[in-house]
């Protein structure tokens, strides 16, 4: 199986888990905003300084949306995959 297919399958599973997590929270909107902002911030930092740690992550719409929905775990997974 191709690594890109595995990546998309894992992202789909994690998206469902995050959806259930956000629905079960008391402050749904605040949890989503905090997760999105922290993920997007981590993505920008990884794109800016990733070359110094040996990771070249492109800034594209998929990575931006993934980090906005899934947060920091998505960015960590990207850093692992793009090594």
C-alpha positions in Angstrom: 0.0 0.0 0.0 1.2 3.4 -0.9 2.3 5.7 1.9 0.1 8.5 0.6 -3.0 6.3 0.9 -2.0 5.3 4.4 -1.6 9.0 5.3 -5.1 9.8 4.0 -6.7 6.9 5.8 -5.0 7.9 9.1 -6.1 11.5 8.6 -9.7 10.4 8.0 -9.7 8.2 11.2 -8.1 11.0 13.2 -10.7 13.5 11.8 -13.5 11.3 13.0 -11.9 11.1 16.5 -11.4 14.8 16.6 -15.1 15.4 15.6 -16.3 13.1 18.4 -13.9 14.9 20.8 -15.1 18.4 19.9 -18.8 17.3 20.1 -18.3 15.8 23.6 -16.6 19.0 25.0 -18.5 21.5 27.1 -17.1 24.5 25.2 -17.1 23.1 21.7 -16.4 26.3 19.8 -13.5 27.4 22.1 -11.9 23.9 21.9 -12.1 24.0 18.1 -10.6 27.5 17.9 -7.8 26.7 20.2 -7.0 23.4 18.4 -7.1 25.2 15.0 -5.0 28.1 16.0 -2.4 25.9 17.7 -2.2 23.6 14.7 -1.9 26.4 12.2 0.8 28.1 14.3 2.7 24.8 14.5 2.4 24.4 10.7 3.8 27.9 10.1 6.7 27.3 12.5 7.4 23.9 10.8 7.4 25.5 7.3 9.6 28.3 8.4 12.1 26.4 10.5 11.7 22.9 9.2 14.7 23.0 7.0 16.9 23.5 10.1 15.7 20.1 11.5 15.8 18.3 8.2 12.1 18.4 7.4 10.7 20.1 4.3 7.0 20.6 4.6 5.2 22.6 1.9 2.5 25.1 2.7 -0.4 24.0 0.7 -4.2 23.9 1.1 -4.3 20.3 2.3 -1.7 20.9 5.0 -3.4 24.1 6.1 -6.8 22.5 6.3 -5.4 19.4 8.1 -3.6 21.5 10.7 -6.7 23.7 11.1 -9.0 20.7 11.7 -6.7 18.2 13.5 -4.3 20.6 15.2 -0.8 19.8 16.4 -1.0 16.0 16.0 -1.4 16.5 12.2 1.7 18.7 12.1 3.7 16.2 14.1 2.6 13.5 11.7 3.6 15.6 8.7 7.0 16.2 10.2 7.5 12.5 10.6 6.2 11.6 7.2 8.2 14.3 5.4 11.6 13.3 6.9 
